[in-house]
Amino acid sequence: MIRDLVIENRTCRRFYQDVTIERETLRELVDLARLSASGANRQPLKYILSCDPQKNALIVQCLGWAGALKDWTGPSEGERPSAHIIILGDTEIADSFFCDHGIAAQSILLGAREKGLGGCMHGSAKKDELSKALGIPPRYEILLVLSLGKPKEKVSLNLILDIAAPVTGPE
């Protein structure tokens, strides 16, 4: 079952914006992240949840959507995400977050997929502008933003069969 979720979990950038996601659903997804591995079990990650259309509009303005698609500025009105989870690092708990936020994001996105939702993981964002717009205290570092919604696109996976071939050095 986990294999199926991993295969189905592709980045989605266009959504049915009118399909709402309840705050409780976002809490359930963050709970999956909370239960995931954390370096030295420090658990330095904190989360901002948004399913509010006005707050979502502020968030969307600060996101980078597809670096490889230079002429695409993101989804149009009606195709924007209906929820966001912002993953923060608490610098009073740790000064380095290793890969904790990647593990947390993957857990959240797999949980979203299981619920029939899609998502996009944003490492590219106007983080200072977003922090200011949302009033995030300076002790918190924005690490990733996850955009979530009911997928409006079907993304397929092209498997590369020899990716698991061992890499060997000179003998």
C-alpha positions, 0 to 999 in steps of 0.5 A: 500500500505504501508503494502505491501511495509513493507512486501516486504522490506526484507534484500537483500545481493545479487544483479545484480551488472551490473544494475546501479542506477542513482544518481538522484534515490539516491537523491530521496530516501534521500529526503524521509529520509529528510521528515521523523521524526527527534528528536526535528526537529534537522535534524542532519543526512547527507548522502554520495551517491555512484553509482560509481563502484570504490567508491562502491568497497572501501565501500564493503571492509569495510562492515559486511554482515551477523553476523549469517553467520560466514563463509560468507564474503559477495556477490561475484563479479557480485552480489555486490550492485550497490549503497550505501547511508552512513548515517552520524550524524553531531556531531556539530548539535547533540551529540546523534542521538536517532533513527533518522538514523533508521527512515531515513533508513527505509524510504529509504529502503521502497522507494527503494522497491517501485522502485523495488530495494532491500537493506541491512542495515549495522550497522556492518562496519569498520567505521574508515577505511571507514571514512579514505577511503572516506575522511569523516571529523571527525565531522561526525559519520558513523551511518549506511550504506545502500547497494542498487541494483536490488535484485538477491534473493527472500526473503520470510517472515514467519509471526508469528501470535501472535507477537501482543499479549499484554504482561501483568505483574502480576495482 
